[in-house]
Amino acid sequence: MAVPVGPRSGVVERMIAPATALVMLALQVGSNATRDALFLSAFPVTALPWFVALSALASFPAAYAAGWLLGRLGPRRVVPAVFAVGCALFALESVLLVPRPVAAAAVLYFHATVLGAVVISAFWSLLDERFDAYSAKRHFARAAGTATLGAVIGGFGAARIAAHWSPQVLLAVLAGGAAACAAGSLLLGRGGERGARAEPSLRVRGRAPERDHVPYLRALAAASALAALVGTLCDYVLKAHAAAQVPAGVPLVRFFGVFYAATGVGAFLIQNTLALAAHRRLGPAGMLALHPLVVGAAGVGALVAPTSWRWVLPRCADITVRHSLFRTGYELLFRPLPDATRRSAKTMIDVGWDCVGNGLGAVVVLLLTRLVPAWNLGAITVAVVAAAAVELIAARGLREGYRGTARDDLARRSVLLRSIVRSWVHRATVVVQPRGTRVFEEPPAGSPTLQEDPSAAARAALRSDDPERILAALHCAAHDHRLIDAVVPVLARKELLDQAVQALRAHGGLAVDALAGALVDAGTPEVVRRRIPLVLEDCPSRRTLDGLCRGLSDSSFTVRERCGRALLKVTAADATLVVPRETACWHAERELDSGSAGERSMAHVFDLLALAYDRHAILVARRAYEAGTAHDRGAALAFLEATLPRSLFAKLEGRVLHGASPRPAR
């Protein structure tokens, strides 16, 4: 759980994280442009699928080793070291380029493909541990938006350096960029050291944390592999066309530099104008689904467009969306996972399963180039559209998994929450004797007796001001259902409240109609309306549920509050009684619109939400609001955002963030 560390944390969040992300993506784009150009200058394009398959095989041990190191040492130690290794490799490739150009091109290909993917995954893991689950979307969007600007800088920079200097100079510049990233990640790790130690206990019911999230991790791995498969197919179509149209050497470096810069501009514009709006409207899983939608549409366009450069469209769409909306949504899907699970699994999914997709793409390319050599670009583009359709199905299946993982994250953090400020069902302002308690005694000697017509005498006594007569009448009313309507006004008398409640409860369902009618009758005194739910909560039935739901619209907040509490008890006592979700959400939204402030108002809102959604999860979210730190509230907000309707969450968001002062981080 990330915990900001004093005033320096703001500087780290606003400046160092986005700046490091910018340099990192500039480094990635520049190295990719150099890699592609040197590879196509040293090898024929038909060798590309073999290199893709070999890099996929090499990525598995690299991903496993990175995951082991991240789990054992943490991202703050591993990420700077991986950037330092990249710096050394760029320097080595610069030295090898002139005497051994083929060897330098091969080393650069595996370096940029394998180590580049590892370091990007590890860097995002470092950011994961700095921010809570809710604020992460803002910080990730900022870092990803700045990173897309880095793609523009990296692409144009590679093109300009290649135009004026040799590729050796470009490799030396890339080595300097890797050193700068190592320094930036060191500062980020130092700022997040305390936050990494605040992770709550990860074992639930004696099970290892990874086992609780296996289905979700599998879904993430499938989405990663399918996106990589689509990207590999698009990449081959682009490079095959470029190799046929652009001369080898420096012109190829310039071409790829301009291409990656142009896609970087598109990613920058999309990320900085649409990312937060897309997250609010679609959620992280929906942002992933945009990638196959856009790439599939671009593939169809490439098949029907008349221009000869139409084969560039799928790769343009792939890079533009993957470096913007896809990346932000993908990283946010990992955020609710426990640190230990994320550290061990994320790199394997990011790198290992990404390379599974690359390997599958290489196999598809090899098959299609041999089966339909005369129309291989068209056949591979058809495969792009088909793979995008499968990826869309996989991305849509992540929505429920993310919601459940956010709920688990919230429950896991509840271990750290101290005793709740108030119990789940608030104690009533007045204390009522539990059902079955003997509250009626035999009338004392000399007290007024009820003779002749006991019912009429009792009714008259209930309307009197004599407590002893009323008490004797309540004893009679507990056995005569004709007196129910006469007992209801006695609820206004505090000294006789226990006896009046017990007299009404003794009739069970027979009293429900009279009580429900009095509850919604504007002529009933407010003090009586406030106390009617104390009786109804012990009489679970459909009529009780309907009456209490109508009471949620009362003009008195206390009446609405007690109706909400009573509904919780009624629905807990009888599982067949369910408040319609639309009704509960409408009343919760109305309560937020009313402008009522304070903890009681928010507690009532959470009561209403518990009627409509997972009661235990809402309880934990309420605990986070009442007794948690700002980071506990972040986990609660991430769950609520994934669960509630957008309009309701938008009104709840500000109240949870600003409605009460969070305690200092523990």
FIDORO-710924 format. One record per residue (C-alpha): residue number from 1; residue in three letters; x, y, z. Coordinates in steps of 0.5 Angstrom, whole numbers. Layout:
BEGIN
     n   res    east   north      up
   NUM   ALA       X       Y       Z
...
***
This chain:
BEGIN
     n   res    east   north      up
     1   MET       0       0       0
     2   ALA       3       6      -2
     3   VAL       4      12       3
     4   PRO       6      19       1
     5   VAL      12      21       5
     6   GLY      12      28       7
     7   PRO      13      34       2
     8   ARG      18      31      -2
     9   SER      13      26      -5
    10   GLY       9      31      -8
    11   VAL      15      33     -12
    12   VAL      16      26     -14
    13   GLU       9      24     -16
    14   ARG       9      31     -20
    15   MET      16      31     -23
    16   ILE      20      25     -23
    17   ALA      15      20     -24
    18   PRO      13      23     -31
    19   ALA      20      25     -33
    20   THR      23      18     -32
    21   ALA      17      15     -36
    22   LEU      18      20     -41
    23   VAL      26      18     -42
    24   MET      24      11     -41
    25   LEU      19      11     -47
    26   ALA      24      16     -51
    27   LEU      29      10     -50
    28   GLN      24       5     -52
    29   VAL      22       8     -59
    30   GLY      29      10     -60
    31   SER      32       3     -59
    32   ASN      26       0     -63
    33   ALA      27       5     -69
    34   THR      35       3     -69
    35   ARG      33      -4     -68
    36   ASP      29      -5     -74
    37   ALA      33      -1     -78
    38   LEU      40      -5     -77
    39   PHE      36     -11     -77
    40   LEU      33     -10     -84
    41   SER      40      -8     -86
    42   ALA      43     -14     -84
    43   PHE      38     -19     -85
    44   PRO      32     -21     -90
    45   VAL      25     -20     -88
    46   THR      24     -27     -88
    47   ALA      29     -28     -82
    48   LEU      24     -24     -78
    49   PRO      19     -29     -75
    50   TRP      25     -33     -73
    51   PHE      28     -28     -69
    52   VAL      21     -26     -66
    53   ALA      20     -34     -64
    54   LEU      27     -34     -61
    55   SER      26     -27     -57
    56   ALA      20     -30     -54
    57   LEU      24     -37     -52
    58   ALA      29     -32     -49
    59   SER      24     -28     -45
    60   PHE      21     -33     -41
    61   PRO      27     -34     -37
    62   ALA      28     -27     -37
    63   ALA      21     -26     -34
    64   TYR      22     -31     -29
    65   ALA      28     -28     -26
    66   ALA      26     -21     -26
    67   GLY      19     -24     -22
    68   TRP      24     -27     -17
    69   LEU      28     -21     -16
    70   LEU      22     -17     -16
    71   GLY      19     -21     -11
    72   ARG      25     -22      -7
    73   LEU      28     -15      -7
    74   GLY      23     -11      -9
    75   PRO      22      -6     -15
    76   ARG      26       0     -12
    77   ARG      32      -4     -12
    78   VAL      31      -8     -19
    79   VAL      29      -3     -23
    80   PRO      35       2     -23
    81   ALA      40      -5     -24
    82   VAL      36      -7     -30
    83   PHE      37       0     -33
    84   ALA      44       0     -31
    85   VAL      45      -7     -35
    86   GLY      41      -4     -41
    87   CYS      46       2     -41
    88   ALA      52      -3     -41
    89   LEU      49      -6     -47
    90   PHE      48       0     -51
    91   ALA      55       2     -50
    92   LEU      57      -5     -52
    93   GLU      53      -5     -59
    94   SER      56       2     -60
    95   VAL      63      -1     -60
    96   LEU      61      -8     -64
    97   LEU      57      -4     -70
    98   VAL      63      -2     -74
    99   PRO      67      -9     -74
   100   ARG      61     -14     -73
   101   PRO      55     -10     -76
   102   VAL      51     -17     -76
   103   ALA      53     -19     -69
   104   ALA      51     -12     -66
   105   ALA      44     -12     -70
   106   ALA      43     -19     -67
   107   VAL      45     -17     -60
   108   LEU      41     -10     -60
   109   TYR      35     -14     -63
   110   PHE      35     -19     -57
   111   HIS      37     -13     -52
   112   ALA      31      -8     -54
   113   THR      26     -14     -55
   114   VAL      27     -18     -48
   115   LEU      30     -13     -44
   116   GLY      26      -7     -46
   117   ALA      20     -11     -44
   118   VAL      22     -13     -37
   119   VAL      25      -6     -35
   120   ILE      18      -3     -38
   121   SER      14      -8     -34
   122   ALA      18      -7     -27
   123   PHE      18       1     -28
   124   TRP      10       0     -28
   125   SER      11      -4     -22
   126   LEU      15       1     -18
   127   LEU      10       6     -20
   128   ASP       4       1     -17
   129   GLU       7       1     -10
   130   ARG       7       9     -10
   131   PHE       0      10     -10
   132   ASP      -7       7      -8
   133   ALA     -11       4     -12
   134   TYR     -16      10     -13
   135   SER     -11      16     -14
   136   ALA      -7      11     -19
   137   LYS     -11      12     -24
   138   ARG      -9      20     -24
   139   HIS      -2      19     -23
   140   PHE      -2      13     -28
   141   ALA      -5      17     -33
   142   ARG       0      23     -32
   143   ALA       6      18     -33
   144   ALA       3      15     -39
   145   GLY       1      22     -42
   146   THR       8      24     -41
   147   ALA      11      18     -44
   148   THR       7      18     -50
   149   LEU      11      25     -51
   150   GLY      17      21     -50
   151   ALA      15      17     -56
   152   VAL      15      23     -60
   153   ILE      22      25     -58
   154   GLY      25      18     -59
   155   GLY      22      18     -66
   156   PHE      24      24     -68
   157   GLY      31      24     -64
   158   ALA      33      18     -68
   159   ALA      31      20     -74
   160   ARG      35      27     -74
   161   ILE      41      23     -70
   162   ALA      41      18     -76
   163   ALA      41      24     -81
   164   HIS      47      28     -78
   165   TRP      51      22     -75
   166   SER      52      15     -75
   167   PRO      48      10     -72
   168   GLN      54       9     -67
   169   VAL      52      16     -64
   170   LEU      45      14     -63
   171   LEU      47       8     -59
   172   ALA      51      12     -55
   173   VAL      45      17     -54
   174   LEU      41      11     -52
   175   ALA      46       9     -47
   176   GLY      46      16     -44
   177   GLY      38      15     -43
   178   ALA      38       9     -40
   179   ALA      43      12     -35
   180   ALA      38      18     -34
   181   CYS      32      13     -33
   182   ALA      37       9     -27
   183   ALA      38      15     -23
   184   GLY      30      17     -24
   185   SER      28      10     -22
   186   LEU      33      11     -16
   187   LEU      29      17     -13
   188   LEU      22      14     -14
   189   GLY      24       8     -10
   190   ARG      27      12      -5
   191   GLY      21      16      -4
   192   GLY      17       9      -4
   193   GLU      21       5       1
   194   ARG      16       7       7
   195   GLY      10       5       3
   196   ALA      12      -2       1
   197   ARG      13      -4       8
   198   ALA       5      -2       9
   199   GLU       2      -8       5
   200   PRO      -3     -12      10
   201   SER      -3     -19      11
   202   LEU      -4     -23       5
   203   ARG      -6     -29       7
   204   VAL     -14     -30       7
   205   ARG     -16     -37      10
   206   GLY     -10     -40      10
   207   ARG      -9     -40       3
   208   ALA      -3     -37      -1
   209   PRO      -5     -30      -4
   210   GLU      -3     -32     -12
   211   ARG      -9     -38     -11
   212   ASP     -14     -33     -10
   213   HIS     -13     -29     -16
   214   VAL     -11     -35     -21
   215   PRO     -17     -34     -26
   216   TYR     -16     -26     -26
   217   LEU      -9     -27     -27
   218   ARG     -10     -32     -33
   219   ALA     -15     -27     -36
   220   LEU     -10     -22     -36
   221   ALA      -5     -27     -39
   222   ALA      -9     -28     -44
   223   ALA     -11     -21     -46
   224   SER      -3     -19     -46
   225   ALA      -2     -25     -51
   226   LEU      -7     -23     -55
   227   ALA      -5     -16     -56
   228   ALA       2     -18     -57
   229   LEU      -1     -23     -63
   230   VAL      -4     -17     -66
   231   GLY       2     -13     -65
   232   THR       6     -18     -68
   233   LEU       2     -19     -74
   234   CYS       1     -12     -75
   235   ASP       9     -11     -75
   236   TYR      11     -16     -80
   237   VAL       6     -13     -85
   238   LEU       9      -6     -84
   239   LYS      16      -8     -84
   240   ALA      15     -12     -90
   241   HIS      12      -6     -94
   242   ALA      18      -2     -91
   243   ALA      23      -7     -93
   244   ALA      20      -7    -100
   245   GLN      19       1    -101
   246   VAL      25       4     -97
   247   PRO      33       3     -98
   248   ALA      37       0     -93
   249   GLY      41       3     -88
   250   VAL      40      11     -86
   251   PRO      34      12     -90
   252   LEU      31       6     -86
   253   VAL      33       9     -79
   254   ARG      30      15     -81
   255   PHE      23      12     -84
   256   PHE      22       8     -77
   257   GLY      24      14     -73
   258   VAL      19      19     -77
   259   PHE      14      13     -76
   260   TYR      15      12     -69
   261   ALA      15      19     -68
   262   ALA       8      20     -71
   263   THR       5      14     -68
   264   GLY       8      18     -61
   265   VAL       4      24     -63
   266   GLY      -2      20     -64
   267   ALA      -2      17     -57
   268   PHE       0      23     -54
   269   LEU      -6      27     -56
   270   ILE     -11      21     -55
   271   GLN      -8      20     -48
   272   ASN      -8      27     -46
   273   THR     -15      28     -48
   274   LEU     -19      22     -47
   275   ALA     -15      18     -42
   276   LEU     -19      20     -36
   277   ALA     -26      21     -39
   278   ALA     -25      14     -42
   279   HIS     -23      11     -35
   280   ARG     -29      14     -32
   281   ARG     -34      12     -38
   282   LEU     -31       5     -39
   283   GLY     -27       3     -33
   284   PRO     -20      -1     -34
   285   ALA     -23      -7     -38
   286   GLY     -26      -2     -43
   287   MET     -20       1     -44
   288   LEU     -17      -5     -46
   289   ALA     -23      -7     -51
   290   LEU     -21      -1     -55
   291   HIS     -15      -4     -57
   292   PRO     -18      -9     -61
   293   LEU     -24      -5     -64
   294   VAL     -19       0     -67
   295   VAL     -14      -5     -69
   296   GLY     -19      -9     -72
   297   ALA     -22      -3     -76
   298   ALA     -16      -1     -78
   299   GLY     -15      -8     -81
   300   VAL     -21      -8     -85
   301   GLY     -19      -1     -88
   302   ALA     -12      -4     -90
   303   LEU     -16      -9     -94
   304   VAL     -21      -4     -98
   305   ALA     -16       2     -98
   306   PRO     -14       4    -105
   307   THR      -7       7    -103
   308   SER      -1       3    -103
   309   TRP       1       5     -96
   310   ARG      -5       2     -93
   311   TRP      -1      -4     -90
   312   VAL       1       2     -85
   313   LEU      -5       3     -82
   314   PRO      -6      -3     -77
   315   ARG       1      -2     -74
   316   CYS      -1       5     -73
   317   ALA      -7       4     -70
   318   ASP      -4      -2     -65
   319   ILE       2       3     -63
   320   THR      -2       9     -62
   321   VAL      -7       5     -58
   322   ARG      -3       1     -54
   323   HIS       2       6     -52
   324   SER      -4      11     -49
   325   LEU     -11       8     -47
   326   PHE      -9       1     -47
   327   ARG      -3       2     -43
   328   THR      -6       6     -37
   329   GLY     -12       1     -37
   330   TYR      -8      -5     -37
   331   GLU      -3      -2     -31
   332   LEU      -9      -1     -27
   333   LEU     -12      -8     -28
   334   PHE      -6     -10     -24
   335   ARG      -7      -5     -18
   336   PRO     -12      -8     -13
   337   LEU      -7     -14     -13
   338   PRO      -3     -16      -7
   339   ASP       4     -13      -8
   340   ALA       7     -20      -7
   341   THR       3     -23     -12
   342   ARG       4     -17     -17
   343   ARG      11     -17     -16
   344   SER      12     -25     -18
   345   ALA       6     -25     -23
   346   LYS       6     -18     -27
   347   THR      13     -19     -30
   348   MET      12     -26     -33
   349   ILE       5     -24     -36
   350   ASP       8     -17     -38
   351   VAL      14     -21     -42
   352   GLY      13     -28     -42
   353   TRP       6     -28     -44
   354   ASP       7     -22     -49
   355   CYS      12     -26     -52
   356   VAL       8     -32     -52
   357   GLY       3     -28     -57
   358   ASN       9     -26     -61
   359   GLY      11     -33     -62
   360   LEU       4     -35     -64
   361   GLY       4     -29     -69
   362   ALA      11     -31     -72
   363   VAL       8     -38     -73
   364   VAL       2     -35     -76
   365   VAL       7     -31     -81
   366   LEU      11     -37     -83
   367   LEU       5     -41     -84
   368   LEU       1     -35     -89
   369   THR       8     -33     -92
   370   ARG       8     -40     -95
   371   LEU       1     -42     -96
   372   VAL      -1     -36    -100
   373   PRO       6     -32    -102
   374   ALA       3     -28    -107
   375   TRP      -2     -25    -102
   376   ASN       1     -26     -96
   377   LEU       0     -18     -93
   378   GLY      -7     -19     -95
   379   ALA      -8     -26     -91
   380   ILE      -4     -23     -85
   381   THR      -8     -17     -85
   382   VAL     -14     -22     -85
   383   ALA     -11     -25     -79
   384   VAL     -10     -19     -75
   385   VAL     -18     -18     -76
   386   ALA     -19     -25     -73
   387   ALA     -14     -24     -67
   388   ALA     -17     -17     -66
   389   ALA     -24     -20     -65
   390   VAL     -22     -26     -60
   391   GLU     -18     -20     -56
   392   LEU     -24     -16     -56
   393   ILE     -28     -22     -52
   394   ALA     -22     -23     -47
   395   ALA     -22     -16     -46
   396   ARG     -29     -16     -44
   397   GLY     -29     -22     -39
   398   LEU     -24     -18     -35
   399   ARG     -29     -13     -32
   400   GLU     -32     -18     -27
   401   GLY     -25     -20     -25
   402   TYR     -23     -13     -24
   403   ARG     -29     -12     -19
   404   GLY     -28     -18     -15
   405   THR     -20     -16     -15
   406   ALA     -22      -9     -12
   407   ARG     -27     -12      -7
   408   ASP     -21     -17      -5
   409   ASP     -16     -11      -4
   410   LEU     -21      -8       0
   411   ALA     -22     -14       5
   412   ARG     -15     -15       5
   413   ARG     -14      -8       7
   414   SER     -19      -8      13
   415   VAL     -14     -12      17
   416   LEU     -10      -6      18
   417   LEU     -17      -2      20
   418   ARG     -17      -1      27
   419   SER     -24      -2      31
   420   ILE     -30       1      27
   421   VAL     -32       8      30
   422   ARG     -39       5      30
   423   SER     -42      -2      29
   424   TRP     -45      -4      23
   425   VAL     -52      -3      25
   426   HIS     -52       3      29
   427   ARG     -55       3      36
   428   ALA     -61       6      36
   429   THR     -62      13      40
   430   VAL     -67      10      45
   431   VAL     -66       3      48
   432   VAL     -71      -2      46
   433   GLN     -72      -9      50
   434   PRO     -70     -15      46
   435   ARG     -76     -19      43
   436   GLY     -78     -24      49
   437   THR     -76     -20      55
   438   ARG     -82     -20      60
   439   VAL     -84     -12      60
   440   PHE     -91     -13      63
   441   GLU     -92     -14      70
   442   GLU     -98     -16      73
   443   PRO    -102      -9      75
   444   PRO    -100      -7      82
   445   ALA    -106      -7      87
   446   GLY    -110      -1      87
   447   SER    -109       0      80
   448   PRO    -114       2      75
   449   THR    -117      -5      73
   450   LEU    -120      -6      66
   451   GLN    -127      -9      67
   452   GLU    -134      -9      63
   453   ASP    -131      -8      56
   454   PRO    -124      -9      56
   455   SER    -122      -7      49
   456   ALA    -126      -1      50
   457   ALA    -123       1      57
   458   ALA    -116      -1      54
   459   ARG    -117       4      48
   460   ALA    -119       9      53
   461   ALA    -114       8      58
   462   LEU    -109       8      52
   463   ARG    -111      15      50
   464   SER    -110      18      58
   465   ASP    -104      21      61
   466   ASP    -104      16      67
   467   PRO     -98      12      66
   468   GLU    -100       7      70
   469   ARG    -107       6      66
   470   ILE    -103       6      60
   471   LEU     -99       1      62
   472   ALA    -104      -4      65
   473   ALA    -108      -2      58
   474   LEU    -101      -5      54
   475   HIS    -102     -11      58
   476   CYS    -109     -12      55
   477   ALA    -107     -10      48
   478   ALA    -101     -15      47
   479   HIS    -107     -20      47
   480   ASP    -112     -16      43
   481   HIS    -110     -14      36
   482   ARG    -116      -9      36
   483   LEU    -112      -5      40
   484   ILE    -106      -4      35
   485   ASP    -108       2      32
   486   ALA    -109       5      39
   487   VAL    -102       3      41
   488   VAL     -98       6      36
   489   PRO     -99      13      39
   490   VAL     -96      11      45
   491   LEU     -89      10      42
   492   ALA     -89      18      43
   493   ARG     -88      17      50
   494   LYS     -81      15      52
   495   GLU     -82      12      59
   496   LEU     -87       7      56
   497   LEU     -83       6      49
   498   ASP     -81      -1      51
   499   GLN     -87      -4      53
   500   ALA     -91      -1      47
   501   VAL     -86      -4      42
   502   GLN     -87     -11      46
   503   ALA     -94     -10      45
   504   LEU     -94      -9      38
   505   ARG     -89     -14      37
   506   ALA     -93     -19      40
   507   HIS     -98     -19      34
   508   GLY     -92     -20      29
   509   GLY     -95     -19      22
   510   LEU    -102     -17      24
   511   ALA     -99     -10      26
   512   VAL     -95      -9      20
   513   ASP    -101      -6      16
   514   ALA    -102      -1      21
   515   LEU     -95       1      23
   516   ALA     -93       2      15
   517   GLY     -99       6      14
   518   ALA     -97      11      20
   519   LEU     -90      11      18
   520   VAL     -92      14      11
   521   ASP     -98      18      14
   522   ALA     -96      26      14
   523   GLY    -100      27      20
   524   THR     -97      22      24
   525   PRO     -92      26      29
   526   GLU     -85      25      27
   527   VAL     -83      22      34
   528   VAL     -88      16      33
   529   ARG     -85      15      26
   530   ARG     -78      15      28
   531   ARG     -80       9      33
   532   ILE     -84       5      28
   533   PRO     -78       2      25
   534   LEU     -76      -1      31
   535   VAL     -82      -5      31
   536   LEU     -82      -7      24
   537   GLU     -75      -9      24
   538   ASP     -77     -15      28
   539   CYS     -83     -17      23
   540   PRO     -80     -19      17
   541   SER     -85     -20      11
   542   ARG     -86     -17       4
   543   ARG     -91     -12       7
   544   THR     -85     -10      12
   545   LEU     -80      -9       6
   546   ASP     -85      -5       2
   547   GLY     -87       0       8
   548   LEU     -80       1      10
   549   CYS     -78       3       3
   550   ARG     -83       8       3
   551   GLY     -81      11       9
   552   LEU     -74      12       6
   553   SER     -77      18       3
   554   ASP     -80      21       9
   555   SER     -78      29      10
   556   SER     -74      27      17
   557   PHE     -67      25      16
   558   THR     -68      21      23
   559   VAL     -74      17      20
   560   ARG     -70      15      13
   561   GLU     -64      13      17
   562   ARG     -68       8      22
   563   CYS     -72       5      16
   564   GLY     -65       4      12
   565   ARG     -62       0      19
   566   ALA     -69      -4      19
   567   LEU     -69      -6      12
   568   LEU     -62      -8      13
   569   LYS     -64     -13      19
   570   VAL     -70     -15      15
   571   THR     -67     -17       9
   572   ALA     -61     -21      13
   573   ALA     -67     -25      17
   574   ASP     -70     -27      11
   575   ALA     -66     -28       5
   576   THR     -72     -28       0
   577   LEU     -73     -21       2
   578   VAL     -69     -16      -3
   579   VAL     -70      -9      -4
   580   PRO     -69      -7     -11
   581   ARG     -62      -5     -13
   582   GLU     -65       1     -17
   583   THR     -69       3     -11
   584   ALA     -63       3      -6
   585   CYS     -59       7     -11
   586   TRP     -64      12     -12
   587   HIS     -65      14      -5
   588   ALA     -57      14      -4
   589   GLU     -57      19     -10
   590   ARG     -62      23      -7
   591   GLU     -59      23       0
   592   LEU     -52      25      -3
   593   ASP     -56      31      -7
   594   SER     -60      33      -1
   595   GLY     -53      37       2
   596   SER     -54      33       9
   597   ALA     -47      33      12
   598   GLY     -43      29      17
   599   GLU     -42      22      19
   600   ARG     -49      20      20
   601   SER     -51      22      13
   602   MET     -45      18      10
   603   ALA     -47      12      14
   604   HIS     -54      12      12
   605   VAL     -52      12       4
   606   PHE     -47       6       6
   607   ASP     -53       3       9
   608   LEU     -57       4       3
   609   LEU     -51       1      -2
   610   ALA     -51      -5       3
   611   LEU     -58      -6       1
   612   ALA     -56      -7      -7
   613   TYR     -49      -9      -7
   614   ASP     -45     -14      -3
   615   ARG     -46     -13       4
   616   HIS     -39     -15       7
   617   ALA     -36     -11       1
   618   ILE     -40      -5       3
   619   LEU     -38      -6      10
   620   VAL     -31      -6       9
   621   ALA     -31       0       5
   622   ARG     -35       4      10
   623   ARG     -30       2      15
   624   ALA     -25       5      11
   625   TYR     -29      11      10
   626   GLU     -30      12      18
   627   ALA     -23       9      21
   628   GLY     -18       8      15
   629   THR     -13      12      12
   630   ALA     -13      16       6
   631   HIS     -10      10       2
   632   ASP     -15       5       5
   633   ARG     -20      10       2
   634   GLY     -17      10      -4
   635   ALA     -18       2      -4
   636   ALA     -25       3      -2
   637   LEU     -26       8      -8
   638   ALA     -23       3     -13
   639   PHE     -28      -2     -11
   640   LEU     -34       3     -11
   641   GLU     -32       6     -18
   642   ALA     -32      -1     -21
   643   THR     -39      -3     -18
   644   LEU     -43       3     -17
   645   PRO     -47       7     -23
   646   ARG     -43      12     -26
   647   SER     -48      18     -24
   648   LEU     -48      15     -17
   649   PHE     -41      14     -16
   650   ALA     -39      21     -18
   651   LYS     -43      24     -13
   652   LEU     -40      19      -8
   653   GLU     -33      21     -10
   654   GLY     -33      28      -7
   655   ARG     -36      26       0
   656   VAL     -31      20       1
   657   LEU     -25      24      -1
   658   HIS     -27      30       3
   659   GLY     -33      29       8
   660   ALA     -28      27      14
   661   SER     -21      28      15
   662   PRO     -17      22      14
   663   ARG     -12      19      20
   664   PRO      -5      20      19
   665   ALA      -2      14      15
   666   ARG       0       8      20
***
